[in-house]
Amino acid sequence: MISAGKWAVWSAVVLLSGGCAATPAPLVHVGRDDAGAPIPGLVVCGADGAEVQLDPALPLVLFVPGRADSGERYAALSYHFEVEGKQTACFAYDGRGSLEESAGRLAQALGALQARLPPGRITIIGHSLGGLVARRALVAERERRLEAGPFTYTLVTVATPFGGIRSAADCGRTWLHLLTLGASAAVCGLVAGQTWQEIPPNSDFMRRPGTLLPAVTEAIAVVTLERGACRRRGLRGGCDEPDAVFSLSEQRNPTVEADPRWIRVQIAAGHVEIVGDPGTPPTKLISILKERGILQAPAPQVARP
């Protein structure tokens, strides 16, 4: 049966790992003289309703945040990309809606971007459940798959539960829903919205993740060892707010990792710490992105004679 402890953990997942709520689509301008048109889901990170200004000459980095995250925390990371001549934006989705449907909308947004940008590489960085949405948008088995054409993609997922959320396992047990006359299913829906049928470890969403499109030429999974991580400590040094959400096993999926393009990088970091808080740079993630060439690493210092 579903224990109170499991629901407490899962509630933390809902609050901490969270995605942008769906908002009216602002205008997206591509170029200085473009009148603009909406691309549903494409937003300025952390600025609801602001119009999106894109430069067709600059490479695009698109963040797919975790549930209930406006994208404000990506300001410091965005700065590092922008000083290298790249531009950034966020994809907003309904964090309580279906992950499959959110991935479909992301694929549509990417298609709309491709129609308005010159051919090039788009980098997508997805955190937590946003990583599930980001990867699913780029799989070949979609009914309306993304036709990338001359575009190529780099996919980076961060602290993403590709193995399913263990505390939601009971929501994937059909016999339990029958036994409780549907009461357990109702509770699952109350806690997790429409995602409740997708996030259990035994769900079709997790067991059949699909194959990445050939256009994805680079795929990196940043796996976080979150055990003992703390987001906020009290005056006496105790942990008031843990930063441990997903275990290593919840972030692993043999089918996903069987792809030879898939590179797994493990680091000791908290679930939120890895992407930073507003005003706090995500130094560990920045270091990994530099090591993998996603961000430029500083030139080595040469000692003068």
Residue frames as qw, qx, qy, qz and C-alpha x, y, z in Angstrom:
[[0.000, 0.888, 0.461, 0.000, 0.00, 0.00, 0.00],
 [0.332, 0.671, -0.056, 0.661, 1.06, 3.62, -0.43],
 [0.564, -0.447, -0.448, 0.531, 2.78, 4.82, 2.73],
 [0.088, -0.975, -0.160, 0.129, 2.73, 8.32, 4.18],
 [0.494, -0.575, 0.364, 0.541, 6.51, 8.39, 3.84],
 [0.487, 0.229, 0.619, 0.572, 6.32, 7.76, 0.10],
 [0.144, 0.858, 0.436, 0.230, 3.84, 10.57, -0.36],
 [0.328, -0.880, 0.043, 0.341, 6.08, 12.92, 1.64],
 [0.503, -0.291, 0.517, 0.629, 9.02, 12.16, -0.64],
 [0.355, 0.473, 0.647, 0.482, 6.90, 12.47, -3.75],
 [0.033, -0.949, -0.309, 0.059, 5.49, 15.80, -2.56],
 [0.389, -0.697, 0.276, 0.536, 9.09, 17.00, -2.29],
 [0.464, 0.096, 0.647, 0.597, 9.61, 15.91, -5.89],
 [0.189, 0.784, 0.543, 0.233, 6.59, 17.95, -6.97],
 [0.186, -0.960, -0.088, 0.188, 7.89, 21.03, -5.17],
 [0.423, -0.668, 0.409, 0.456, 11.60, 20.74, -5.93],
 [0.459, -0.069, 0.706, 0.534, 11.94, 19.06, -9.27],
 [0.331, 0.630, 0.475, -0.518, 9.22, 20.77, -10.64],
 [0.361, 0.288, 0.566, 0.683, 8.60, 22.83, -14.92],
 [0.086, 0.080, -0.029, -0.993, 7.26, 26.01, -16.02],
 [0.389, 0.496, 0.683, -0.369, 3.51, 26.36, -15.90],
 [0.370, 0.466, 0.598, 0.538, 1.80, 26.92, -19.20],
 [0.026, -0.618, -0.171, 0.767, 1.49, 30.62, -20.05],
 [0.564, 0.780, 0.213, -0.166, 0.11, 32.56, -23.03],
 [0.768, 0.128, 0.248, 0.577, 2.68, 32.46, -25.84],
 [0.070, -0.805, 0.057, 0.587, 4.58, 35.76, -26.18],
 [0.645, 0.755, -0.085, -0.082, 5.71, 37.02, -29.57],
 [0.756, -0.291, 0.360, 0.463, 8.99, 35.62, -30.84],
 [0.360, 0.898, -0.144, -0.208, 11.02, 37.99, -33.02],
 [0.832, -0.062, 0.329, 0.443, 13.75, 36.53, -35.22],
 [0.444, 0.313, 0.235, 0.806, 15.84, 39.46, -36.34],
 [0.104, -0.259, -0.274, 0.920, 15.54, 43.16, -35.59],
 [0.321, 0.114, -0.233, -0.911, 12.89, 43.93, -38.21],
 [0.260, -0.214, -0.922, -0.191, 10.73, 40.83, -37.65],
 [0.462, -0.428, -0.097, -0.771, 7.15, 41.66, -36.63],
 [0.194, -0.235, 0.835, -0.457, 7.11, 38.52, -34.51],
 [0.735, -0.136, -0.450, -0.488, 4.82, 35.52, -34.13],
 [0.649, -0.486, 0.461, -0.361, 4.06, 33.28, -31.14],
 [0.575, 0.223, -0.787, -0.019, 5.79, 29.93, -30.75],
 [0.746, -0.544, -0.073, -0.376, 3.81, 28.25, -27.93],
 [0.907, -0.336, -0.101, 0.234, 6.09, 27.39, -25.03],
 [0.625, 0.265, -0.093, 0.728, 9.04, 29.56, -26.06],
 [0.307, -0.929, -0.195, -0.064, 9.65, 32.21, -23.38],
 [0.215, 0.701, -0.451, 0.509, 12.30, 34.44, -21.90],
 [0.626, -0.165, -0.690, 0.323, 13.70, 32.56, -18.91],
 [0.331, -0.381, -0.544, 0.671, 12.23, 33.94, -15.68],
 [0.110, 0.241, 0.004, -0.964, 10.25, 36.72, -17.40],
 [0.316, 0.472, 0.821, -0.061, 6.61, 35.74, -17.92],
 [0.328, 0.838, 0.402, -0.167, 5.01, 37.48, -20.88],
 [0.125, -0.733, 0.345, 0.573, 8.19, 39.12, -22.16],
 [0.769, 0.609, -0.065, -0.182, 8.65, 39.02, -25.93],
 [0.818, -0.238, 0.384, 0.357, 11.45, 36.76, -27.14],
 [0.326, 0.874, -0.273, -0.237, 14.15, 38.40, -29.25],
 [0.864, -0.102, 0.404, 0.283, 16.30, 36.00, -31.27],
 [0.116, 0.762, -0.447, -0.454, 19.25, 36.81, -33.46],
 [0.940, 0.313, 0.030, -0.130, 19.35, 34.48, -36.49],
 [0.493, 0.683, -0.499, 0.202, 23.14, 34.80, -36.56],
 [0.194, -0.533, 0.702, -0.431, 23.64, 33.34, -33.06],
 [0.429, -0.054, -0.901, -0.022, 23.47, 29.69, -31.92],
 [0.587, -0.478, -0.046, -0.652, 20.52, 28.91, -29.62],
 [0.215, 0.057, -0.895, 0.386, 20.62, 27.24, -26.20],
 [0.573, -0.392, -0.287, -0.660, 17.16, 26.20, -25.00],
 [0.057, -0.182, 0.824, -0.534, 16.51, 25.35, -21.34],
 [0.625, -0.354, -0.543, -0.434, 13.71, 22.98, -20.33],
 [0.167, -0.457, 0.591, -0.643, 13.40, 23.57, -16.57],
 [0.146, -0.168, -0.950, 0.220, 12.02, 21.24, -13.94],
 [0.229, -0.665, -0.668, -0.244, 8.42, 21.42, -12.77],
 [0.311, -0.892, -0.313, 0.098, 7.28, 24.75, -11.26],
 [0.526, -0.395, 0.155, 0.737, 10.54, 26.45, -12.28],
 [0.335, 0.882, 0.180, -0.280, 10.15, 29.77, -14.12],
 [0.767, 0.454, 0.049, 0.452, 13.69, 29.57, -15.46],
 [0.117, -0.968, 0.136, -0.173, 14.95, 32.48, -13.35],
 [0.737, -0.550, 0.348, 0.183, 17.66, 30.28, -11.88],
 [0.815, 0.267, 0.303, 0.416, 19.29, 29.98, -15.33],
 [0.136, 0.990, -0.026, -0.015, 20.40, 33.63, -15.41],
 [0.378, -0.732, 0.520, 0.226, 23.98, 32.89, -14.35],
 [0.661, 0.016, 0.688, 0.300, 24.31, 29.95, -16.74],
 [0.497, 0.786, 0.353, 0.101, 22.77, 31.98, -19.55],
 [0.053, -0.952, 0.233, 0.190, 25.40, 34.67, -18.99],
 [0.519, -0.431, 0.659, 0.333, 28.20, 32.15, -19.60],
 [0.596, 0.393, 0.638, 0.288, 26.65, 31.16, -22.92],
 [0.271, 0.931, 0.243, -0.010, 25.95, 34.74, -23.95],
 [0.215, -0.843, 0.371, 0.326, 29.54, 35.93, -23.42],
 [0.490, -0.170, 0.754, 0.404, 30.51, 33.22, -25.92],
 [0.226, 0.242, -0.454, -0.827, 28.16, 34.63, -28.54],
 [0.159, -0.296, -0.922, -0.193, 25.20, 32.32, -27.97],
 [0.402, -0.268, 0.028, -0.875, 21.60, 33.17, -27.05],
 [0.058, -0.100, -0.950, 0.289, 19.27, 31.48, -24.60],
 [0.549, -0.230, -0.159, -0.788, 15.55, 30.94, -24.07],
 [0.302, -0.074, 0.866, -0.392, 13.31, 28.63, -22.04],
 [0.407, -0.195, -0.728, -0.516, 10.55, 26.19, -22.95],
 [0.380, -0.125, 0.515, -0.758, 7.53, 26.53, -20.64],
 [0.473, -0.138, -0.800, -0.341, 5.20, 23.57, -20.13],
 [0.678, -0.487, 0.004, -0.551, 2.45, 22.53, -17.74],
 [0.049, 0.445, -0.845, 0.292, 4.28, 20.69, -14.98],
 [0.524, 0.024, 0.721, -0.453, 1.13, 18.77, -14.02],
 [0.748, 0.453, -0.103, -0.475, 0.24, 17.92, -17.60],
 [0.971, 0.106, 0.190, 0.096, 1.24, 14.84, -19.57],
 [0.399, -0.598, 0.483, 0.500, 4.99, 14.62, -20.20],
 [0.515, 0.236, 0.707, 0.422, 4.24, 13.01, -23.56],
 [0.243, 0.864, 0.421, 0.134, 2.04, 15.93, -24.58],
 [0.222, -0.910, 0.150, 0.317, 4.60, 18.47, -23.32],
 [0.511, -0.291, 0.618, 0.522, 7.28, 16.71, -25.39],
 [0.442, 0.543, 0.632, 0.333, 5.01, 16.92, -28.42],
 [0.064, 0.979, 0.188, -0.046, 4.60, 20.64, -27.91],
 [0.388, -0.709, 0.391, 0.440, 8.37, 21.04, -27.56],
 [0.542, 0.083, 0.678, 0.490, 8.87, 19.17, -30.83],
 [0.294, 0.803, 0.477, 0.204, 6.38, 21.53, -32.48],
 [0.168, -0.955, 0.056, 0.238, 8.19, 24.56, -31.04],
 [0.501, -0.427, 0.552, 0.512, 11.51, 23.25, -32.38],
 [0.486, 0.422, 0.650, 0.403, 9.93, 22.75, -35.79],
 [0.117, 0.952, 0.281, 0.037, 8.66, 26.34, -35.72],
 [0.345, -0.807, 0.291, 0.381, 12.12, 27.59, -34.75],
 [0.578, -0.086, 0.636, 0.504, 13.75, 25.61, -37.55],
 [0.398, 0.690, 0.539, 0.275, 11.38, 27.24, -40.04],
 [0.013, 0.992, 0.100, 0.077, 12.56, 30.71, -38.96],
 [0.432, -0.760, 0.411, 0.258, 16.26, 30.18, -38.20],
 [0.526, 0.623, -0.553, -0.171, 19.11, 29.45, -40.59],
 [0.941, -0.046, -0.332, 0.033, 20.40, 25.84, -40.41],
 [0.099, 0.642, -0.589, 0.481, 22.67, 25.20, -37.45],
 [0.474, -0.099, -0.824, 0.293, 23.03, 23.50, -34.07],
 [0.491, -0.615, -0.022, -0.617, 20.54, 23.89, -31.23],
 [0.292, 0.142, -0.825, 0.463, 21.57, 22.92, -27.70],
 [0.627, -0.523, -0.268, -0.512, 18.82, 21.75, -25.33],
 [0.200, 0.216, -0.771, 0.565, 19.46, 21.50, -21.58],
 [0.639, -0.453, -0.367, -0.501, 16.72, 19.82, -19.53],
 [0.016, -0.337, 0.732, -0.592, 16.65, 19.58, -15.73],
 [0.389, 0.049, 0.754, -0.527, 14.76, 16.95, -13.73],
 [0.563, 0.468, 0.666, -0.145, 11.39, 16.21, -15.35],
 [0.349, 0.829, -0.135, -0.416, 12.34, 18.78, -17.98],
 [0.098, -0.481, 0.814, 0.312, 15.04, 16.34, -19.09],
 [0.446, 0.247, 0.860, -0.027, 12.34, 13.73, -19.75],
 [0.443, 0.785, 0.291, -0.321, 10.39, 16.24, -21.84],
 [0.115, 0.784, -0.448, -0.413, 13.52, 17.33, -23.73],
 [0.222, -0.269, 0.901, 0.257, 14.64, 13.82, -24.65],
 [0.467, 0.407, 0.775, -0.125, 11.16, 12.63, -25.56],
 [0.389, 0.806, 0.070, -0.441, 10.76, 15.52, -28.00],
 [0.179, 0.705, -0.601, -0.332, 13.81, 14.28, -29.90],
 [0.523, -0.098, 0.846, 0.020, 12.89, 10.60, -30.36],
 [0.138, 0.157, -0.708, -0.674, 12.21, 9.03, -33.74],
 [0.058, -0.303, -0.950, -0.050, 9.11, 7.05, -32.66],
 [0.209, 0.390, 0.356, -0.823, 6.88, 10.10, -32.20],
 [0.483, 0.589, 0.648, 0.006, 3.68, 10.05, -34.26],
 [0.338, 0.924, 0.074, 0.164, 4.59, 13.57, -35.41],
 [0.772, -0.289, 0.032, 0.566, 8.36, 13.37, -35.16],
 [0.045, -0.879, 0.142, 0.453, 10.57, 16.39, -35.53],
 [0.792, 0.482, 0.175, 0.331, 11.97, 16.64, -39.06],
 [0.474, -0.695, 0.080, 0.534, 15.32, 18.22, -38.30],
 [0.583, 0.804, 0.038, 0.108, 16.51, 18.63, -41.89],
 [0.578, 0.547, -0.318, 0.515, 19.85, 20.46, -41.86],
 [0.367, -0.745, 0.298, -0.470, 19.66, 21.16, -38.10],
 [0.650, 0.043, -0.706, 0.277, 21.65, 19.19, -35.52],
 [0.562, -0.722, -0.047, -0.401, 21.09, 18.95, -31.77],
 [0.322, 0.247, -0.753, 0.518, 23.09, 18.64, -28.59],
 [0.662, -0.563, -0.318, -0.380, 21.01, 17.26, -25.70],
 [0.224, 0.275, -0.699, 0.621, 22.08, 17.69, -22.08],
 [0.642, -0.565, -0.401, -0.328, 19.91, 16.21, -19.33],
 [0.114, 0.428, -0.586, 0.678, 20.56, 17.06, -15.68],
 [0.210, -0.028, 0.774, -0.597, 19.35, 15.03, -12.67],
 [0.616, 0.090, -0.296, -0.724, 16.66, 13.40, -14.80],
 [0.584, -0.151, 0.730, -0.321, 14.73, 10.31, -13.53],
 [0.495, 0.324, -0.622, -0.513, 14.97, 8.14, -16.67],
 [0.228, 0.014, -0.969, 0.092, 14.38, 5.06, -14.51],
 [0.465, -0.586, -0.543, -0.382, 11.14, 6.38, -13.07],
 [0.205, -0.547, 0.395, -0.709, 10.32, 7.87, -9.68],
 [0.332, -0.013, -0.921, 0.203, 10.46, 5.16, -7.05],
 [0.147, 0.180, 0.613, -0.755, 8.05, 6.89, -4.66],
 [0.571, 0.268, -0.076, -0.772, 5.45, 6.84, -7.43],
 [0.101, 0.164, -0.958, -0.211, 5.77, 3.08, -8.00],
 [0.252, 0.317, 0.837, -0.367, 2.39, 2.30, -6.41],
 [0.434, 0.567, 0.077, -0.696, 0.72, 4.53, -9.00],
 [0.386, 0.411, -0.684, -0.463, 1.82, 2.05, -11.63],
 [0.084, 0.003, 0.985, -0.150, 0.13, -0.91, -9.92],
 [0.444, -0.184, -0.482, -0.733, -3.18, -1.60, -11.63],
 [0.528, -0.323, -0.784, 0.050, -4.17, -4.16, -9.00],
 [0.220, -0.255, -0.501, 0.797, -3.91, -1.48, -6.30],
 [0.259, 0.031, -0.126, -0.957, -6.27, 0.84, -8.15],
 [0.567, -0.219, -0.667, -0.431, -8.74, -2.04, -8.54],
 [0.475, -0.266, -0.743, 0.389, -8.38, -3.00, -4.88],
 [0.109, -0.326, -0.378, 0.860, -9.06, 0.56, -3.72],
 [0.297, 0.712, 0.637, -0.014, -11.91, 1.03, -6.23],
 [0.402, 0.699, 0.208, 0.554, -9.98, 3.82, -7.94],
 [0.379, -0.919, -0.083, 0.073, -9.21, 5.79, -4.76],
 [0.659, -0.420, 0.277, 0.559, -5.45, 5.29, -5.11],
 [0.470, 0.401, 0.444, 0.650, -5.58, 6.49, -8.75],
 [0.064, -0.917, -0.292, -0.265, -7.44, 9.60, -7.62],
 [0.538, -0.784, 0.092, 0.295, -4.76, 10.33, -5.02],
 [0.655, -0.056, 0.394, 0.642, -2.02, 9.81, -7.61],
 [0.285, 0.655, 0.418, 0.561, -3.71, 12.29, -9.90],
 [0.293, -0.939, -0.179, -0.032, -4.13, 14.77, -7.06],
 [0.605, -0.624, 0.226, 0.439, -0.40, 14.67, -6.24],
 [0.455, -0.255, 0.553, 0.650, 1.13, 14.43, -9.71],
 [0.436, 0.550, -0.106, -0.704, -1.52, 15.61, -12.13],
 [0.865, 0.414, -0.075, -0.275, -1.54, 13.87, -15.51],
 [0.301, 0.631, -0.713, 0.060, 2.05, 12.67, -15.06],
 [0.630, -0.373, 0.583, -0.353, 0.99, 9.98, -12.58],
 [0.944, 0.207, 0.239, -0.097, 0.73, 7.30, -15.26],
 [0.655, 0.693, -0.235, 0.188, 4.11, 8.23, -16.79],
 [0.011, 0.778, -0.527, 0.341, 6.52, 8.63, -13.88],
 [0.846, -0.366, 0.360, -0.142, 6.34, 5.20, -12.14],
 [0.233, -0.528, 0.761, 0.298, 9.36, 2.94, -12.90],
 [0.419, 0.135, 0.886, 0.146, 7.14, 0.33, -14.61],
 [0.450, 0.690, 0.237, -0.515, 5.27, 2.79, -16.86],
 [0.749, 0.497, 0.337, 0.279, 5.37, 2.55, -20.65],
 [0.159, 0.975, -0.115, 0.101, 6.92, 6.02, -20.70],
 [0.363, -0.742, 0.564, 0.028, 9.95, 4.72, -18.77],
 [0.752, -0.096, 0.641, 0.120, 10.17, 1.22, -20.24],
 [0.618, 0.490, 0.470, 0.396, 9.89, 2.41, -23.86],
 [0.202, -0.723, -0.025, 0.660, 11.88, 5.66, -24.00],
 [0.606, 0.784, 0.128, -0.049, 12.33, 5.59, -27.78],
 [0.753, 0.013, 0.207, 0.624, 15.40, 6.14, -29.96],
 [0.097, -0.732, 0.023, 0.674, 16.98, 9.53, -30.41],
 [0.619, 0.773, 0.097, -0.099, 16.78, 11.10, -33.86],
 [0.800, 0.182, 0.082, 0.565, 19.94, 10.95, -36.00],
 [0.162, 0.824, 0.020, 0.543, 19.99, 14.76, -35.80],
 [0.583, -0.785, 0.185, -0.099, 21.00, 14.41, -32.12],
 [0.707, 0.507, -0.417, 0.263, 24.74, 14.12, -32.56],
 [0.266, 0.290, -0.652, 0.648, 25.65, 14.59, -28.90],
 [0.655, -0.566, -0.306, -0.397, 23.77, 13.46, -25.77],
 [0.299, 0.290, -0.661, 0.624, 25.10, 13.99, -22.24],
 [0.631, -0.620, -0.409, -0.227, 23.40, 12.92, -19.02],
 [0.073, 0.487, -0.548, 0.676, 24.60, 14.71, -15.88],
 [0.714, -0.394, -0.573, -0.085, 23.76, 12.24, -13.10],
 [0.141, -0.672, 0.356, -0.633, 23.72, 13.69, -9.59],
 [0.555, -0.172, -0.746, 0.325, 24.73, 11.79, -6.46],
 [0.260, -0.641, -0.081, -0.718, 22.29, 13.62, -4.18],
 [0.729, -0.425, -0.522, 0.125, 22.53, 11.52, -1.02],
 [0.539, -0.480, -0.310, 0.619, 22.93, 13.81, 2.02],
 [0.236, 0.324, 0.193, 0.896, 22.66, 17.01, -0.03],
 [0.139, -0.674, -0.557, 0.464, 21.09, 19.96, 1.75],
 [0.258, 0.666, 0.347, 0.608, 19.61, 23.05, 0.16],
 [0.166, -0.737, 0.093, -0.649, 19.11, 25.14, 3.31],
 [0.570, -0.120, -0.676, 0.451, 20.58, 24.79, 6.80],
 [0.402, -0.846, -0.319, -0.144, 19.26, 26.19, 10.06],
 [0.106, -0.894, 0.311, -0.306, 21.07, 28.34, 12.60],
 [0.681, -0.519, 0.510, -0.077, 22.35, 25.25, 14.40],
 [0.002, 0.491, -0.796, -0.353, 23.69, 23.68, 11.22],
 [0.509, 0.196, 0.831, -0.113, 20.91, 21.16, 10.76],
 [0.045, 0.087, 0.680, 0.726, 19.34, 20.63, 7.37],
 [0.374, 0.360, 0.414, -0.747, 16.03, 22.48, 7.12],
 [0.717, 0.547, 0.031, -0.430, 15.48, 21.65, 3.44],
 [0.691, -0.173, 0.628, 0.314, 17.08, 18.56, 1.88],
 [0.382, 0.653, -0.355, -0.550, 18.34, 18.75, -1.70],
 [0.126, -0.163, 0.962, 0.181, 18.15, 15.01, -2.31],
 [0.673, 0.254, 0.075, -0.690, 15.29, 14.05, -4.62],
 [0.908, 0.308, -0.187, -0.213, 16.37, 11.26, -6.97],
 [0.739, -0.426, 0.490, 0.179, 18.68, 8.31, -6.34],
 [0.045, -0.483, 0.706, 0.515, 21.29, 7.13, -8.85],
 [0.276, 0.176, 0.932, 0.153, 19.10, 4.18, -9.83],
 [0.327, 0.734, 0.498, -0.324, 16.17, 6.50, -10.57],
 [0.183, 0.816, -0.248, -0.489, 18.42, 8.39, -12.98],
 [0.155, -0.343, 0.853, 0.361, 19.52, 5.24, -14.85],
 [0.804, 0.365, 0.244, -0.401, 17.80, 3.51, -17.75],
 [0.586, -0.214, 0.681, 0.383, 19.63, 0.73, -19.65],
 [0.547, 0.604, 0.537, 0.219, 17.63, 1.35, -22.82],
 [0.113, 0.992, -0.003, -0.053, 18.49, 5.05, -22.85],
 [0.343, -0.765, 0.498, 0.223, 22.14, 4.37, -22.06],
 [0.784, 0.099, 0.558, 0.253, 22.46, 1.72, -24.79],
 [0.479, 0.868, 0.098, 0.082, 22.66, 4.55, -27.34],
 [0.771, 0.013, -0.025, 0.636, 26.38, 4.94, -28.26],
 [0.166, 0.655, 0.050, 0.735, 25.89, 8.72, -28.38],
 [0.564, -0.767, -0.172, -0.255, 24.85, 8.76, -24.72],
 [0.463, 0.338, -0.531, 0.625, 27.58, 9.97, -22.36],
 [0.614, -0.699, -0.356, -0.082, 26.99, 9.71, -18.60],
 [0.302, 0.457, -0.418, 0.725, 28.77, 12.12, -16.25],
 [0.615, -0.608, -0.501, 0.031, 28.26, 11.57, -12.52],
 [0.211, 0.444, -0.332, 0.805, 28.89, 14.23, -9.90],
 [0.322, -0.462, -0.696, 0.446, 28.13, 14.70, -6.19],
 [0.065, -0.124, -0.045, -0.989, 25.60, 17.54, -6.13],
 [0.304, 0.358, 0.660, -0.587, 22.14, 18.38, -4.84],
 [0.392, 0.534, 0.723, 0.196, 19.11, 18.23, -7.10],
 [0.147, 0.963, 0.225, -0.010, 18.66, 22.02, -7.19],
 [0.423, -0.725, 0.308, 0.448, 22.31, 22.87, -6.48],
 [0.614, 0.039, 0.589, 0.523, 23.38, 21.42, -9.84],
 [0.297, 0.652, 0.458, 0.527, 21.43, 24.11, -11.76],
 [0.247, 0.090, -0.225, 0.938, 21.90, 26.85, -9.15],
 [0.047, -0.747, -0.587, 0.310, 19.59, 29.26, -7.40],
 [0.254, 0.897, 0.178, 0.316, 18.87, 32.80, -8.64],
 [0.118, -0.931, 0.296, -0.177, 22.11, 34.72, -8.08],
 [0.618, -0.499, 0.604, 0.061, 24.14, 31.56, -7.43],
 [0.488, 0.540, -0.581, -0.365, 26.14, 30.21, -10.38],
 [0.976, -0.080, 0.146, -0.137, 25.92, 26.44, -10.92],
 [0.030, -0.775, 0.613, 0.154, 29.69, 26.02, -10.78],
 [0.558, -0.168, 0.811, 0.055, 29.64, 22.21, -10.92],
 [0.671, 0.564, 0.480, -0.037, 27.44, 22.13, -14.00],
 [0.292, 0.919, -0.208, -0.166, 29.47, 24.88, -15.67],
 [0.290, -0.596, 0.732, 0.158, 32.62, 22.83, -15.08],
 [0.639, 0.146, 0.753, 0.058, 31.06, 19.76, -16.70],
 [0.557, 0.781, 0.263, -0.102, 29.81, 21.76, -19.69],
 [0.102, 0.872, -0.443, -0.182, 33.31, 23.13, -20.20],
 [0.457, -0.352, 0.808, 0.121, 34.86, 19.67, -19.94],
 [0.606, 0.359, 0.707, 0.062, 32.46, 18.38, -22.60],
 [0.264, 0.015, 0.447, 0.854, 32.98, 21.39, -24.88],
 [0.025, 0.753, 0.643, 0.137, 29.41, 22.70, -24.52],
 [0.129, -0.987, 0.010, 0.096, 30.87, 25.82, -22.97],
 [0.599, 0.631, -0.339, 0.359, 34.31, 27.05, -23.91],
 [0.775, -0.484, -0.166, 0.371, 36.99, 26.24, -21.41],
 [0.064, -0.962, 0.197, 0.177, 39.45, 29.03, -20.57],
 [0.691, 0.590, -0.373, 0.187, 42.73, 28.90, -22.45],
 [0.845, -0.345, -0.205, 0.353, 45.52, 27.27, -20.43],
 [0.164, -0.965, 0.190, 0.079, 47.89, 29.67, -18.75],
 [0.839, 0.338, -0.164, 0.394, 51.40, 29.54, -20.20],
 [0.580, -0.703, -0.016, 0.411, 54.15, 30.38, -17.78],
 [0.369, 0.907, -0.172, 0.104, 56.40, 33.19, -18.97],
 [0.827, 0.102, -0.274, 0.481, 60.14, 32.47, -19.01]]
